[in-house]
Amino acid sequence: MDVRAHALLTGNPARGVGWACTCGQKLPDSLNCPCGRTYKLKGQTLTPDPSP
Ligand SMILES: [Zn+2]
């Protein structure tokens, strides 16, 4: 898994632009996508947070 792909989707991660989900939607500040995927930020890296 290459999480840097997410950064490429948004262009400027962690600089006010935000993050994009793998489904293509922009993630809210909560990093919980409406599609059901959730993410966590580890430092400057967006990490998928799979829920059971
Ligand atoms: Zn999504």
mmCIF file of the protein (N, C-alpha, C, O) and its ligand, coordinates in Angstrom:
data_MODEL
# 
_entry.id   MODEL 
# 
loop_
_entity.id 
_entity.type 
_entity.pdbx_number_of_molecules 
1 polymer     1 
2 non-polymer 1 
# 
_entity_poly.entity_id                      1 
_entity_poly.type                           'polypeptide(L)' 
_entity_poly.nstd_linkage                   no 
_entity_poly.nstd_monomer                   no 
_entity_poly.pdbx_seq_one_letter_code       MDVRAHALLTGNPARGVGWACTCGQKLPDSLNCPCGRTYKLKGQTLTPDPSP 
_entity_poly.pdbx_seq_one_letter_code_can   MDVRAHALLTGNPARGVGWACTCGQKLPDSLNCPCGRTYKLKGQTLTPDPSP 
_entity_poly.pdbx_strand_id                 A 
# 
loop_
_entity_poly_seq.entity_id 
_entity_poly_seq.num 
_entity_poly_seq.mon_id 
_entity_poly_seq.hetero 
1 1  MET n 
1 2  ASP n 
1 3  VAL n 
1 4  ARG n 
1 5  ALA n 
1 6  HIS n 
1 7  ALA n 
1 8  LEU n 
1 9  LEU n 
1 10 THR n 
1 11 GLY n 
1 12 ASN n 
1 13 PRO n 
1 14 ALA n 
1 15 ARG n 
1 16 GLY n 
1 17 VAL n 
1 18 GLY n 
1 19 TRP n 
1 20 ALA n 
1 21 CYS n 
1 22 THR n 
1 23 CYS n 
1 24 GLY n 
1 25 GLN n 
1 26 LYS n 
1 27 LEU n 
1 28 PRO n 
1 29 ASP n 
1 30 SER n 
1 31 LEU n 
1 32 ASN n 
1 33 CYS n 
1 34 PRO n 
1 35 CYS n 
1 36 GLY n 
1 37 ARG n 
1 38 THR n 
1 39 TYR n 
1 40 LYS n 
1 41 LEU n 
1 42 LYS n 
1 43 GLY n 
1 44 GLN n 
1 45 THR n 
1 46 LEU n 
1 47 THR n 
1 48 PRO n 
1 49 ASP n 
1 50 PRO n 
1 51 SER n 
1 52 PRO n 
# 
loop_
_struct_asym.id 
_struct_asym.entity_id 
A 1 
B 2 
# 
loop_
_chem_comp.id 
_chem_comp.type 
_chem_comp.mon_nstd_flag 
ALA 'L-peptide linking' y 
ARG 'L-peptide linking' y 
ASN 'L-peptide linking' y 
ASP 'L-peptide linking' y 
CYS 'L-peptide linking' y 
GLN 'L-peptide linking' y 
GLY 'peptide linking'   y 
HIS 'L-peptide linking' y 
LEU 'L-peptide linking' y 
LYS 'L-peptide linking' y 
MET 'L-peptide linking' y 
PRO 'L-peptide linking' y 
SER 'L-peptide linking' y 
THR 'L-peptide linking' y 
TRP 'L-peptide linking' y 
TYR 'L-peptide linking' y 
VAL 'L-peptide linking' y 
ZN  non-polymer         . 
# 
_pdbx_entity_nonpoly.entity_id   2 
_pdbx_entity_nonpoly.name        ? 
_pdbx_entity_nonpoly.comp_id     ZN 
# 
_pdbx_nonpoly_scheme.asym_id         B 
_pdbx_nonpoly_scheme.entity_id       2 
_pdbx_nonpoly_scheme.mon_id          ZN 
_pdbx_nonpoly_scheme.ndb_seq_num     1 
_pdbx_nonpoly_scheme.pdb_seq_num     101 
_pdbx_nonpoly_scheme.auth_seq_num    101 
_pdbx_nonpoly_scheme.pdb_mon_id      ZN 
_pdbx_nonpoly_scheme.auth_mon_id     ZN 
_pdbx_nonpoly_scheme.pdb_strand_id   A 
_pdbx_nonpoly_scheme.pdb_ins_code    . 
# 
loop_
_atom_site.group_PDB 
_atom_site.id 
_atom_site.type_symbol 
_atom_site.label_atom_id 
_atom_site.label_alt_id 
_atom_site.label_comp_id 
_atom_site.label_asym_id 
_atom_site.label_entity_id 
_atom_site.label_seq_id 
_atom_site.pdbx_PDB_ins_code 
_atom_site.Cartn_x 
_atom_site.Cartn_y 
_atom_site.Cartn_z 
_atom_site.occupancy 
_atom_site.B_iso_or_equiv 
_atom_site.pdbx_formal_charge 
_atom_site.auth_seq_id 
_atom_site.auth_comp_id 
_atom_site.auth_asym_id 
_atom_site.auth_atom_id 
_atom_site.pdbx_PDB_model_num 
ATOM   1   N  N  . MET A 1 1  ? 0.855   -1.203 0.000  1.00 0.00 ? 1   MET A N  1 
ATOM   2   C  CA . MET A 1 1  ? 0.000   0.000  0.000  1.00 0.00 ? 1   MET A CA 1 
ATOM   3   C  C  . MET A 1 1  ? 0.883   1.241  0.000  1.00 0.00 ? 1   MET A C  1 
ATOM   4   O  O  . MET A 1 1  ? 1.809   1.354  0.803  1.00 0.00 ? 1   MET A O  1 
ATOM   5   N  N  . ASP A 1 2  ? 0.604   2.132  -0.867 1.00 0.00 ? 2   ASP A N  1 
ATOM   6   C  CA . ASP A 1 2  ? 1.390   3.354  -0.951 1.00 0.00 ? 2   ASP A CA 1 
ATOM   7   C  C  . ASP A 1 2  ? 0.510   4.538  -0.580 1.00 0.00 ? 2   ASP A C  1 
ATOM   8   O  O  . ASP A 1 2  ? -0.248  5.042  -1.409 1.00 0.00 ? 2   ASP A O  1 
ATOM   9   N  N  . VAL A 1 3  ? 0.611   4.971  0.651  1.00 0.00 ? 3   VAL A N  1 
ATOM   10  C  CA . VAL A 1 3  ? -0.268  6.030  1.137  1.00 0.00 ? 3   VAL A CA 1 
ATOM   11  C  C  . VAL A 1 3  ? 0.040   7.367  0.484  1.00 0.00 ? 3   VAL A C  1 
ATOM   12  O  O  . VAL A 1 3  ? -0.773  8.291  0.511  1.00 0.00 ? 3   VAL A O  1 
ATOM   13  N  N  . ARG A 1 4  ? 1.238   7.458  -0.108 1.00 0.00 ? 4   ARG A N  1 
ATOM   14  C  CA . ARG A 1 4  ? 1.576   8.735  -0.745 1.00 0.00 ? 4   ARG A CA 1 
ATOM   15  C  C  . ARG A 1 4  ? 0.674   9.019  -1.932 1.00 0.00 ? 4   ARG A C  1 
ATOM   16  O  O  . ARG A 1 4  ? 0.573   10.161 -2.380 1.00 0.00 ? 4   ARG A O  1 
ATOM   17  N  N  . ALA A 1 5  ? 0.019   7.984  -2.444 1.00 0.00 ? 5   ALA A N  1 
ATOM   18  C  CA . ALA A 1 5  ? -0.922  8.185  -3.543 1.00 0.00 ? 5   ALA A CA 1 
ATOM   19  C  C  . ALA A 1 5  ? -2.033  9.146  -3.140 1.00 0.00 ? 5   ALA A C  1 
ATOM   20  O  O  . ALA A 1 5  ? -2.539  9.908  -3.964 1.00 0.00 ? 5   ALA A O  1 
ATOM   21  N  N  . HIS A 1 6  ? -2.401  9.101  -1.887 1.00 0.00 ? 6   HIS A N  1 
ATOM   22  C  CA . HIS A 1 6  ? -3.442  10.014 -1.409 1.00 0.00 ? 6   HIS A CA 1 
ATOM   23  C  C  . HIS A 1 6  ? -2.972  11.455 -1.486 1.00 0.00 ? 6   HIS A C  1 
ATOM   24  O  O  . HIS A 1 6  ? -3.730  12.362 -1.829 1.00 0.00 ? 6   HIS A O  1 
ATOM   25  N  N  . ALA A 1 7  ? -1.706  11.641 -1.160 1.00 0.00 ? 7   ALA A N  1 
ATOM   26  C  CA . ALA A 1 7  ? -1.160  12.989 -1.204 1.00 0.00 ? 7   ALA A CA 1 
ATOM   27  C  C  . ALA A 1 7  ? -1.179  13.515 -2.639 1.00 0.00 ? 7   ALA A C  1 
ATOM   28  O  O  . ALA A 1 7  ? -1.442  14.695 -2.874 1.00 0.00 ? 7   ALA A O  1 
ATOM   29  N  N  . LEU A 1 8  ? -0.901  12.640 -3.580 1.00 0.00 ? 8   LEU A N  1 
ATOM   30  C  CA . LEU A 1 8  ? -0.903  13.050 -4.979 1.00 0.00 ? 8   LEU A CA 1 
ATOM   31  C  C  . LEU A 1 8  ? -2.301  13.443 -5.442 1.00 0.00 ? 8   LEU A C  1 
ATOM   32  O  O  . LEU A 1 8  ? -2.460  14.301 -6.310 1.00 0.00 ? 8   LEU A O  1 
ATOM   33  N  N  . LEU A 1 9  ? -3.299  12.812 -4.860 1.00 0.00 ? 9   LEU A N  1 
ATOM   34  C  CA . LEU A 1 9  ? -4.671  13.114 -5.244 1.00 0.00 ? 9   LEU A CA 1 
ATOM   35  C  C  . LEU A 1 9  ? -5.032  14.556 -4.906 1.00 0.00 ? 9   LEU A C  1 
ATOM   36  O  O  . LEU A 1 9  ? -5.756  15.213 -5.653 1.00 0.00 ? 9   LEU A O  1 
ATOM   37  N  N  . THR A 1 10 ? -4.534  15.034 -3.800 1.00 0.00 ? 10  THR A N  1 
ATOM   38  C  CA . THR A 1 10 ? -4.927  16.360 -3.359 1.00 0.00 ? 10  THR A CA 1 
ATOM   39  C  C  . THR A 1 10 ? -3.902  17.417 -3.734 1.00 0.00 ? 10  THR A C  1 
ATOM   40  O  O  . THR A 1 10 ? -4.226  18.603 -3.785 1.00 0.00 ? 10  THR A O  1 
ATOM   41  N  N  . GLY A 1 11 ? -2.683  17.007 -3.994 1.00 0.00 ? 11  GLY A N  1 
ATOM   42  C  CA . GLY A 1 11 ? -1.675  17.955 -4.419 1.00 0.00 ? 11  GLY A CA 1 
ATOM   43  C  C  . GLY A 1 11 ? -0.904  18.545 -3.258 1.00 0.00 ? 11  GLY A C  1 
ATOM   44  O  O  . GLY A 1 11 ? 0.326   18.499 -3.241 1.00 0.00 ? 11  GLY A O  1 
ATOM   45  N  N  . ASN A 1 12 ? -1.608  19.095 -2.295 1.00 0.00 ? 12  ASN A N  1 
ATOM   46  C  CA . ASN A 1 12 ? -0.941  19.717 -1.162 1.00 0.00 ? 12  ASN A CA 1 
ATOM   47  C  C  . ASN A 1 12 ? -1.505  19.191 0.154  1.00 0.00 ? 12  ASN A C  1 
ATOM   48  O  O  . ASN A 1 12 ? -2.305  19.868 0.799  1.00 0.00 ? 12  ASN A O  1 
ATOM   49  N  N  . PRO A 1 13 ? -1.101  18.006 0.550  1.00 0.00 ? 13  PRO A N  1 
ATOM   50  C  CA . PRO A 1 13 ? -1.633  17.428 1.784  1.00 0.00 ? 13  PRO A CA 1 
ATOM   51  C  C  . PRO A 1 13 ? -1.194  18.205 3.005  1.00 0.00 ? 13  PRO A C  1 
ATOM   52  O  O  . PRO A 1 13 ? -0.092  18.750 3.051  1.00 0.00 ? 13  PRO A O  1 
ATOM   53  N  N  . ALA A 1 14 ? -2.060  18.247 3.981  1.00 0.00 ? 14  ALA A N  1 
ATOM   54  C  CA . ALA A 1 14 ? -1.749  18.871 5.262  1.00 0.00 ? 14  ALA A CA 1 
ATOM   55  C  C  . ALA A 1 14 ? -1.377  20.337 5.101  1.00 0.00 ? 14  ALA A C  1 
ATOM   56  O  O  . ALA A 1 14 ? -0.658  20.900 5.927  1.00 0.00 ? 14  ALA A O  1 
ATOM   57  N  N  . ARG A 1 15 ? -1.869  20.948 4.037  1.00 0.00 ? 15  ARG A N  1 
ATOM   58  C  CA . ARG A 1 15 ? -1.594  22.375 3.867  1.00 0.00 ? 15  ARG A CA 1 
ATOM   59  C  C  . ARG A 1 15 ? -2.891  23.119 3.551  1.00 0.00 ? 15  ARG A C  1 
ATOM   60  O  O  . ARG A 1 15 ? -2.897  24.078 2.779  1.00 0.00 ? 15  ARG A O  1 
ATOM   61  N  N  . GLY A 1 16 ? -3.969  22.670 4.148  1.00 0.00 ? 16  GLY A N  1 
ATOM   62  C  CA . GLY A 1 16 ? -5.217  23.394 3.987  1.00 0.00 ? 16  GLY A CA 1 
ATOM   63  C  C  . GLY A 1 16 ? -6.100  22.845 2.898  1.00 0.00 ? 16  GLY A C  1 
ATOM   64  O  O  . GLY A 1 16 ? -7.293  23.145 2.864  1.00 0.00 ? 16  GLY A O  1 
ATOM   65  N  N  . VAL A 1 17 ? -5.544  22.045 2.004  1.00 0.00 ? 17  VAL A N  1 
ATOM   66  C  CA . VAL A 1 17 ? -6.350  21.491 0.927  1.00 0.00 ? 17  VAL A CA 1 
ATOM   67  C  C  . VAL A 1 17 ? -7.118  20.272 1.416  1.00 0.00 ? 17  VAL A C  1 
ATOM   68  O  O  . VAL A 1 17 ? -8.279  20.066 1.062  1.00 0.00 ? 17  VAL A O  1 
ATOM   69  N  N  . GLY A 1 18 ? -6.451  19.472 2.232  1.00 0.00 ? 18  GLY A N  1 
ATOM   70  C  CA . GLY A 1 18 ? -7.097  18.302 2.785  1.00 0.00 ? 18  GLY A CA 1 
ATOM   71  C  C  . GLY A 1 18 ? -6.675  17.034 2.075  1.00 0.00 ? 18  GLY A C  1 
ATOM   72  O  O  . GLY A 1 18 ? -5.695  17.013 1.330  1.00 0.00 ? 18  GLY A O  1 
ATOM   73  N  N  . TRP A 1 19 ? -7.436  15.974 2.319  1.00 0.00 ? 19  TRP A N  1 
ATOM   74  C  CA . TRP A 1 19 ? -7.093  14.664 1.812  1.00 0.00 ? 19  TRP A CA 1 
ATOM   75  C  C  . TRP A 1 19 ? -8.244  14.118 0.989  1.00 0.00 ? 19  TRP A C  1 
ATOM   76  O  O  . TRP A 1 19 ? -9.399  14.503 1.175  1.00 0.00 ? 19  TRP A O  1 
ATOM   77  N  N  . ALA A 1 20 ? -7.916  13.227 0.088  1.00 0.00 ? 20  ALA A N  1 
ATOM   78  C  CA . ALA A 1 20 ? -8.945  12.590 -0.712 1.00 0.00 ? 20  ALA A CA 1 
ATOM   79  C  C  . ALA A 1 20 ? -9.021  11.107 -0.374 1.00 0.00 ? 20  ALA A C  1 
ATOM   80  O  O  . ALA A 1 20 ? -8.004  10.441 -0.180 1.00 0.00 ? 20  ALA A O  1 
ATOM   81  N  N  . CYS A 1 21 ? -10.236 10.612 -0.311 1.00 0.00 ? 21  CYS A N  1 
ATOM   82  C  CA . CYS A 1 21 ? -10.472 9.187  -0.113 1.00 0.00 ? 21  CYS A CA 1 
ATOM   83  C  C  . CYS A 1 21 ? -10.142 8.435  -1.404 1.00 0.00 ? 21  CYS A C  1 
ATOM   84  O  O  . CYS A 1 21 ? -10.059 9.028  -2.480 1.00 0.00 ? 21  CYS A O  1 
ATOM   85  N  N  . THR A 1 22 ? -9.958  7.124  -1.278 1.00 0.00 ? 22  THR A N  1 
ATOM   86  C  CA . THR A 1 22 ? -9.706  6.323  -2.469 1.00 0.00 ? 22  THR A CA 1 
ATOM   87  C  C  . THR A 1 22 ? -10.914 6.324  -3.397 1.00 0.00 ? 22  THR A C  1 
ATOM   88  O  O  . THR A 1 22 ? -10.782 6.020  -4.583 1.00 0.00 ? 22  THR A O  1 
ATOM   89  N  N  . CYS A 1 23 ? -12.095 6.663  -2.871 1.00 0.00 ? 23  CYS A N  1 
ATOM   90  C  CA . CYS A 1 23 ? -13.294 6.717  -3.706 1.00 0.00 ? 23  CYS A CA 1 
ATOM   91  C  C  . CYS A 1 23 ? -13.346 8.012  -4.501 1.00 0.00 ? 23  CYS A C  1 
ATOM   92  O  O  . CYS A 1 23 ? -14.160 8.153  -5.414 1.00 0.00 ? 23  CYS A O  1 
ATOM   93  N  N  . GLY A 1 24 ? -12.477 8.957  -4.157 1.00 0.00 ? 24  GLY A N  1 
ATOM   94  C  CA . GLY A 1 24 ? -12.401 10.181 -4.929 1.00 0.00 ? 24  GLY A CA 1 
ATOM   95  C  C  . GLY A 1 24 ? -13.002 11.393 -4.245 1.00 0.00 ? 24  GLY A C  1 
ATOM   96  O  O  . GLY A 1 24 ? -12.842 12.520 -4.713 1.00 0.00 ? 24  GLY A O  1 
ATOM   97  N  N  . GLN A 1 25 ? -13.692 11.165 -3.140 1.00 0.00 ? 25  GLN A N  1 
ATOM   98  C  CA . GLN A 1 25 ? -14.280 12.295 -2.436 1.00 0.00 ? 25  GLN A CA 1 
ATOM   99  C  C  . GLN A 1 25 ? -13.242 12.946 -1.528 1.00 0.00 ? 25  GLN A C  1 
ATOM   100 O  O  . GLN A 1 25 ? -12.325 12.290 -1.034 1.00 0.00 ? 25  GLN A O  1 
ATOM   101 N  N  . LYS A 1 26 ? -13.405 14.234 -1.322 1.00 0.00 ? 26  LYS A N  1 
ATOM   102 C  CA . LYS A 1 26 ? -12.533 14.926 -0.378 1.00 0.00 ? 26  LYS A CA 1 
ATOM   103 C  C  . LYS A 1 26 ? -12.957 14.567 1.043  1.00 0.00 ? 26  LYS A C  1 
ATOM   104 O  O  . LYS A 1 26 ? -14.144 14.544 1.366  1.00 0.00 ? 26  LYS A O  1 
ATOM   105 N  N  . LEU A 1 27 ? -11.965 14.290 1.883  1.00 0.00 ? 27  LEU A N  1 
ATOM   106 C  CA . LEU A 1 27 ? -12.260 13.910 3.254  1.00 0.00 ? 27  LEU A CA 1 
ATOM   107 C  C  . LEU A 1 27 ? -12.511 15.137 4.110  1.00 0.00 ? 27  LEU A C  1 
ATOM   108 O  O  . LEU A 1 27 ? -11.828 16.151 3.965  1.00 0.00 ? 27  LEU A O  1 
ATOM   109 N  N  . PRO A 1 28 ? -13.499 15.048 5.012  1.00 0.00 ? 28  PRO A N  1 
ATOM   110 C  CA . PRO A 1 28 ? -13.705 16.129 5.980  1.00 0.00 ? 28  PRO A CA 1 
ATOM   111 C  C  . PRO A 1 28 ? -12.608 16.096 7.040  1.00 0.00 ? 28  PRO A C  1 
ATOM   112 O  O  . PRO A 1 28 ? -11.768 15.196 7.044  1.00 0.00 ? 28  PRO A O  1 
ATOM   113 N  N  . ASP A 1 29 ? -12.618 17.076 7.935  1.00 0.00 ? 29  ASP A N  1 
ATOM   114 C  CA . ASP A 1 29 ? -11.590 17.130 8.980  1.00 0.00 ? 29  ASP A CA 1 
ATOM   115 C  C  . ASP A 1 29 ? -11.597 15.886 9.853  1.00 0.00 ? 29  ASP A C  1 
ATOM   116 O  O  . ASP A 1 29 ? -10.572 15.516 10.425 1.00 0.00 ? 29  ASP A O  1 
ATOM   117 N  N  . SER A 1 30 ? -12.744 15.250 9.952  1.00 0.00 ? 30  SER A N  1 
ATOM   118 C  CA . SER A 1 30 ? -12.850 14.043 10.779 1.00 0.00 ? 30  SER A CA 1 
ATOM   119 C  C  . SER A 1 30 ? -12.180 12.845 10.119 1.00 0.00 ? 30  SER A C  1 
ATOM   120 O  O  . SER A 1 30 ? -11.965 11.812 10.752 1.00 0.00 ? 30  SER A O  1 
ATOM   121 N  N  . LEU A 1 31 ? -11.848 12.998 8.825  1.00 0.00 ? 31  LEU A N  1 
ATOM   122 C  CA . LEU A 1 31 ? -11.236 11.928 8.038  1.00 0.00 ? 31  LEU A CA 1 
ATOM   123 C  C  . LEU A 1 31 ? -12.150 10.720 7.902  1.00 0.00 ? 31  LEU A C  1 
ATOM   124 O  O  . LEU A 1 31 ? -11.692 9.617  7.607  1.00 0.00 ? 31  LEU A O  1 
ATOM   125 N  N  . ASN A 1 32 ? -13.440 10.930 8.118  1.00 0.00 ? 32  ASN A N  1 
ATOM   126 C  CA . ASN A 1 32 ? -14.410 9.864  7.917  1.00 0.00 ? 32  ASN A CA 1 
ATOM   127 C  C  . ASN A 1 32 ? -15.166 10.135 6.624  1.00 0.00 ? 32  ASN A C  1 
ATOM   128 O  O  . ASN A 1 32 ? -15.974 11.062 6.554  1.00 0.00 ? 32  ASN A O  1 
ATOM   129 N  N  . CYS A 1 33 ? -14.905 9.333  5.606  1.00 0.00 ? 33  CYS A N  1 
ATOM   130 C  CA . CYS A 1 33 ? -15.553 9.564  4.324  1.00 0.00 ? 33  CYS A CA 1 
ATOM   131 C  C  . CYS A 1 33 ? -17.004 9.101  4.368  1.00 0.00 ? 33  CYS A C  1 
ATOM   132 O  O  . CYS A 1 33 ? -17.322 8.118  5.037  1.00 0.00 ? 33  CYS A O  1 
ATOM   133 N  N  . PRO A 1 34 ? -17.876 9.797  3.665  1.00 0.00 ? 34  PRO A N  1 
ATOM   134 C  CA . PRO A 1 34 ? -19.282 9.369  3.580  1.00 0.00 ? 34  PRO A CA 1 
ATOM   135 C  C  . PRO A 1 34 ? -19.435 7.961  3.004  1.00 0.00 ? 34  PRO A C  1 
ATOM   136 O  O  . PRO A 1 34 ? -20.462 7.319  3.224  1.00 0.00 ? 34  PRO A O  1 
ATOM   137 N  N  . CYS A 1 35 ? -18.439 7.473  2.277  1.00 0.00 ? 35  CYS A N  1 
ATOM   138 C  CA . CYS A 1 35 ? -18.519 6.139  1.691  1.00 0.00 ? 35  CYS A CA 1 
ATOM   139 C  C  . CYS A 1 35 ? -18.278 5.053  2.733  1.00 0.00 ? 35  CYS A C  1 
ATOM   140 O  O  . CYS A 1 35 ? -18.507 3.872  2.472  1.00 0.00 ? 35  CYS A O  1 
ATOM   141 N  N  . GLY A 1 36 ? -17.815 5.456  3.913  1.00 0.00 ? 36  GLY A N  1 
ATOM   142 C  CA . GLY A 1 36 ? -17.627 4.487  4.976  1.00 0.00 ? 36  GLY A CA 1 
ATOM   143 C  C  . GLY A 1 36 ? -16.176 4.259  5.355  1.00 0.00 ? 36  GLY A C  1 
ATOM   144 O  O  . GLY A 1 36 ? -15.882 3.708  6.416  1.00 0.00 ? 36  GLY A O  1 
ATOM   145 N  N  . ARG A 1 37 ? -15.266 4.685  4.480  1.00 0.00 ? 37  ARG A N  1 
ATOM   146 C  CA . ARG A 1 37 ? -13.854 4.516  4.820  1.00 0.00 ? 37  ARG A CA 1 
ATOM   147 C  C  . ARG A 1 37 ? -13.438 5.575  5.841  1.00 0.00 ? 37  ARG A C  1 
ATOM   148 O  O  . ARG A 1 37 ? -13.939 6.700  5.836  1.00 0.00 ? 37  ARG A O  1 
ATOM   149 N  N  . THR A 1 38 ? -12.520 5.189  6.703  1.00 0.00 ? 38  THR A N  1 
ATOM   150 C  CA . THR A 1 38 ? -11.985 6.142  7.663  1.00 0.00 ? 38  THR A CA 1 
ATOM   151 C  C  . THR A 1 38 ? -10.467 6.125  7.588  1.00 0.00 ? 38  THR A C  1 
ATOM   152 O  O  . THR A 1 38 ? -9.859  5.134  7.183  1.00 0.00 ? 38  THR A O  1 
ATOM   153 N  N  . TYR A 1 39 ? -9.877  7.222  7.978  1.00 0.00 ? 39  TYR A N  1 
ATOM   154 C  CA . TYR A 1 39 ? -8.426  7.371  7.896  1.00 0.00 ? 39  TYR A CA 1 
ATOM   155 C  C  . TYR A 1 39 ? -7.897  8.018  9.166  1.00 0.00 ? 39  TYR A C  1 
ATOM   156 O  O  . TYR A 1 39 ? -8.618  8.686  9.907  1.00 0.00 ? 39  TYR A O  1 
ATOM   157 N  N  . LYS A 1 40 ? -6.616  7.793  9.383  1.00 0.00 ? 40  LYS A N  1 
ATOM   158 C  CA . LYS A 1 40 ? -5.929  8.485  10.469 1.00 0.00 ? 40  LYS A CA 1 
ATOM   159 C  C  . LYS A 1 40 ? -4.715  9.178  9.895  1.00 0.00 ? 40  LYS A C  1 
ATOM   160 O  O  . LYS A 1 40 ? -4.156  8.753  8.884  1.00 0.00 ? 40  LYS A O  1 
ATOM   161 N  N  . LEU A 1 41 ? -4.315  10.248 10.551 1.00 0.00 ? 41  LEU A N  1 
ATOM   162 C  CA . LEU A 1 41 ? -3.089  10.914 10.172 1.00 0.00 ? 41  LEU A CA 1 
ATOM   163 C  C  . LEU A 1 41 ? -1.973  10.496 11.118 1.00 0.00 ? 41  LEU A C  1 
ATOM   164 O  O  . LEU A 1 41 ? -2.072  10.665 12.333 1.00 0.00 ? 41  LEU A O  1 
ATOM   165 N  N  . LYS A 1 42 ? -0.918  9.952  10.542 1.00 0.00 ? 42  LYS A N  1 
ATOM   166 C  CA . LYS A 1 42 ? 0.277   9.665  11.332 1.00 0.00 ? 42  LYS A CA 1 
ATOM   167 C  C  . LYS A 1 42 ? 1.343   10.636 10.880 1.00 0.00 ? 42  LYS A C  1 
ATOM   168 O  O  . LYS A 1 42 ? 1.979   10.437 9.845  1.00 0.00 ? 42  LYS A O  1 
ATOM   169 N  N  . GLY A 1 43 ? 1.536   11.682 11.653 1.00 0.00 ? 43  GLY A N  1 
ATOM   170 C  CA . GLY A 1 43 ? 2.446   12.726 11.210 1.00 0.00 ? 43  GLY A CA 1 
ATOM   171 C  C  . GLY A 1 43 ? 1.854   13.417 9.996  1.00 0.00 ? 43  GLY A C  1 
ATOM   172 O  O  . GLY A 1 43 ? 0.802   14.049 10.092 1.00 0.00 ? 43  GLY A O  1 
ATOM   173 N  N  . GLN A 1 44 ? 2.512   13.305 8.868  1.00 0.00 ? 44  GLN A N  1 
ATOM   174 C  CA . GLN A 1 44 ? 2.037   13.922 7.633  1.00 0.00 ? 44  GLN A CA 1 
ATOM   175 C  C  . GLN A 1 44 ? 1.504   12.873 6.669  1.00 0.00 ? 44  GLN A C  1 
ATOM   176 O  O  . GLN A 1 44 ? 1.302   13.143 5.485  1.00 0.00 ? 44  GLN A O  1 
ATOM   177 N  N  . THR A 1 45 ? 1.282   11.679 7.190  1.00 0.00 ? 45  THR A N  1 
ATOM   178 C  CA . THR A 1 45 ? 0.909   10.568 6.315  1.00 0.00 ? 45  THR A CA 1 
ATOM   179 C  C  . THR A 1 45 ? -0.517  10.114 6.601  1.00 0.00 ? 45  THR A C  1 
ATOM   180 O  O  . THR A 1 45 ? -0.881  9.837  7.744  1.00 0.00 ? 45  THR A O  1 
ATOM   181 N  N  . LEU A 1 46 ? -1.295  10.045 5.568  1.00 0.00 ? 46  LEU A N  1 
ATOM   182 C  CA . LEU A 1 46 ? -2.660  9.566  5.709  1.00 0.00 ? 46  LEU A CA 1 
ATOM   183 C  C  . LEU A 1 46 ? -2.667  8.034  5.690  1.00 0.00 ? 46  LEU A C  1 
ATOM   184 O  O  . LEU A 1 46 ? -2.122  7.408  4.781  1.00 0.00 ? 46  LEU A O  1 
ATOM   185 N  N  . THR A 1 47 ? -3.285  7.454  6.696  1.00 0.00 ? 47  THR A N  1 
ATOM   186 C  CA . THR A 1 47 ? -3.274  6.002  6.832  1.00 0.00 ? 47  THR A CA 1 
ATOM   187 C  C  . THR A 1 47 ? -4.702  5.489  6.918  1.00 0.00 ? 47  THR A C  1 
ATOM   188 O  O  . THR A 1 47 ? -5.476  5.965  7.749  1.00 0.00 ? 47  THR A O  1 
ATOM   189 N  N  . PRO A 1 48 ? -5.060  4.547  6.092  1.00 0.00 ? 48  PRO A N  1 
ATOM   190 C  CA . PRO A 1 48 ? -6.396  3.950  6.178  1.00 0.00 ? 48  PRO A CA 1 
ATOM   191 C  C  . PRO A 1 48 ? -6.620  3.327  7.550  1.00 0.00 ? 48  PRO A C  1 
ATOM   192 O  O  . PRO A 1 48 ? -5.727  2.696  8.116  1.00 0.00 ? 48  PRO A O  1 
ATOM   193 N  N  . ASP A 1 49 ? -7.813  3.514  8.065  1.00 0.00 ? 49  ASP A N  1 
ATOM   194 C  CA . ASP A 1 49 ? -8.145  2.988  9.373  1.00 0.00 ? 49  ASP A CA 1 
ATOM   195 C  C  . ASP A 1 49 ? -9.331  2.031  9.226  1.00 0.00 ? 49  ASP A C  1 
ATOM   196 O  O  . ASP A 1 49 ? -10.475 2.425  9.452  1.00 0.00 ? 49  ASP A O  1 
ATOM   197 N  N  . PRO A 1 50 ? -9.067  0.804  8.857  1.00 0.00 ? 50  PRO A N  1 
ATOM   198 C  CA . PRO A 1 50 ? -10.145 -0.144 8.593  1.00 0.00 ? 50  PRO A CA 1 
ATOM   199 C  C  . PRO A 1 50 ? -10.935 -0.436 9.855  1.00 0.00 ? 50  PRO A C  1 
ATOM   200 O  O  . PRO A 1 50 ? -10.369 -0.734 10.907 1.00 0.00 ? 50  PRO A O  1 
ATOM   201 N  N  . SER A 1 51 ? -12.226 -0.348 9.736  1.00 0.00 ? 51  SER A N  1 
ATOM   202 C  CA . SER A 1 51 ? -13.069 -0.655 10.878 1.00 0.00 ? 51  SER A CA 1 
ATOM   203 C  C  . SER A 1 51 ? -13.653 -2.053 10.698 1.00 0.00 ? 51  SER A C  1 
ATOM   204 O  O  . SER A 1 51 ? -13.932 -2.471 9.574  1.00 0.00 ? 51  SER A O  1 
ATOM   205 N  N  . PRO A 1 52 ? -13.834 -2.756 11.773 1.00 0.00 ? 52  PRO A N  1 
ATOM   206 C  CA . PRO A 1 52 ? -14.332 -4.125 11.704 1.00 0.00 ? 52  PRO A CA 1 
ATOM   207 C  C  . PRO A 1 52 ? -15.733 -4.222 11.133 1.00 0.00 ? 52  PRO A C  1 
ATOM   208 O  O  . PRO A 1 52 ? -16.277 -5.319 11.017 1.00 0.00 ? 52  PRO A O  1 
HETATM 209 ZN ZN . ZN  B 2 .  ? -14.647 7.473  0.324  1.00 0.00 2 101 ZN  A ZN 1 
# 
